Amino acid sequence: MKLTPKQVVELHGFNNLTKTLSFNMYDICYTKTIEERKAYLEYIDEQYNAERLTKILSDVTHIIGANILNVAKQDFDPQGASVAMLISEQPVDKSPVESFEESPGPIPGSVIAQLDKSHITVHTYPESHPDEGISTFRADVDVSTCGEISPLKALNYLIHSFETDVMTIDYRVRGFTRDITGHKLFIDHEINSIQNYIPDEVYDLYHMIDVNVYQENIFHTKCKLREFDLDNYLFGKKKDQIPMDEQILITEKLKLEMDEIFYGKNIVF
């Protein structure tokens, strides 16, 4: 399903297409008691504090071949964090970032202009169900670039940077640029699905559905983990410490939470 790069289009002036990737991830946990809920939120706050999120966004900037101009970051009380970066387009630095390659797909690696109309932001949202014992952590990452560089190159790294049960991914190309004859180009690369940019080893782990508006260059992909192991969703205990009937009830609650997020609606039986 992977696409191969096409010949680079020669442009008139500079490329001012705006490409925006919105990456939303959800981590779900069963926290039966107030103490478990508090411990889970403290764990999330430590794992995804502003300092760690700044490192993730810095790596994203590096992967897409951009340059950081300014950083604003903030941890919030009682929980949550936000980071915003203003970035500019720069020649691609070939040095590696950790062990993750850029995402597959026909995105050119070369850069032709200096721009300062690009930014990357991340916001986190820990929350808990008041009665059902479910805690959900959400992180929203937005990568908006103007020019030839594309945020899709960082999708692989973003997926590996968070513990993700459900992902919703949006990609949109806005505006237009011109080729050397003056002909408008409303997109400068071929794409028919965000799934083309998700590595095979990740693709096999998730059930995915697309909602795309091709004529508007809007692409939307939802992903939910295929395999379910209750031990991965308990905080501070293992499933063999819980009676079987309670395990079944907890599993139903967790799967319902994942389905409601995946399908974007409340499910009533």
Secondary structure, DSSP 8 states (H G I E B T S, - for coil): ----------BSS----EEEEEEEEEEEEE--SHHHHHHHHHHHHHHT-HHHHHHHHHHHHHHTTEEEEEEEEEE-SSS-EEEEEEEEE-----S--TT-----SS-----------EEEEEEEEEEE-TTT-EEEEEEEEEEEEESS--GGGGHHHHHHHS--SEEEEEEEEES-EEBTTS-EES-SS--S-GGGGS-HHHHTTEEEEE--BGGGTEEEEEEEES---GGGGBSSS-GGGS-HHHHHHHHHHHHHHHHHHHHTS----
